[in-house]
Amino acid sequence: MKVLIVEDEPKTADYLERGLREQGYVVDVARDGLDGKHMALEYEYDVIVLDVMLPGTDGFSVLHALREHRQTPVIMLTARDRVDDRVRGLREGADDYLVKPFSFLELVARLQALTRRSRGQEAMQLRIADLQIDLLARKAWRNGQRLDLTAKEFALLAALARRKGEILSKTTIAELVWDVNFDSDTNVVEVAVKRLRSKLDDPFKPTLLHTVRGMGYVLEVRDEQSEDA
């Protein structure tokens, strides 16, 4: 799941970024309203965590600009004594709100609830051949056996599974699994794919994760095993 945090308070932003990454989320952070609006409109996110009080332009302006183009779920962060902000945010298109200070576990639960509502519960369960993936629980099974995946390995598998049959370039994978500032000249993607393949395919048949030379990687069932690499 890819999350955008728009928060100018450094401690809060760093805490949320670190915590969500540890939970397996792909996280981008904008430190002011202008950057937040640009990123929300430029890139695709599963959910946006949006503070009301921001430098540059406030959260309501970011929300208004977003709702003119997209319906990405938004959780707004408001101060405890600003009831009017919460009412206004909900009226202008926010999907949920949290009052500062808030519990991190509550934020995670609300992120999951918003994802269920926006995608539907069925969409959170993916199946390809004998591979089963639970996106919310961040668990995967092959032939009924639980796969022991790291957070990044699961994020990579989920990105490929959501686009099964589609060839994803290294740059696309880097953006989906890491962040928009990822250095695609490194071999991190190849290393991650190799590690995922050792757990996903090496102990099982048929092979599901395929390399398409010069183009990228694809997760699919093939009638004939014709790996390009």
Secondary structure as UniProt FT lines:
FT   STRAND          2..6
FT   HELIX           10..22
FT   TURN            23..24
FT   STRAND          26..30
FT   HELIX           33..42
FT   STRAND          47..51
FT   HELIX           59..67
FT   TURN            68..69
FT   STRAND          74..79
FT   TURN            80..81
FT   HELIX           83..91
FT   TURN            92..93
FT   STRAND          96..100
FT   HELIX           104..119
FT   HELIX           121..124
FT   STRAND          125..128
FT   TURN            129..130
FT   STRAND          131..134
FT   TURN            135..138
FT   STRAND          139..142
FT   TURN            143..144
FT   STRAND          145..146
FT   HELIX           151..162
FT   TURN            163..165
FT   HELIX           170..177
FT   TURN            180..181
FT   TURN            184..185
FT   HELIX           188..200
FT   TURN            201..203
FT   STRAND          209..212
FT   TURN            213..215
FT   STRAND          216..219
//
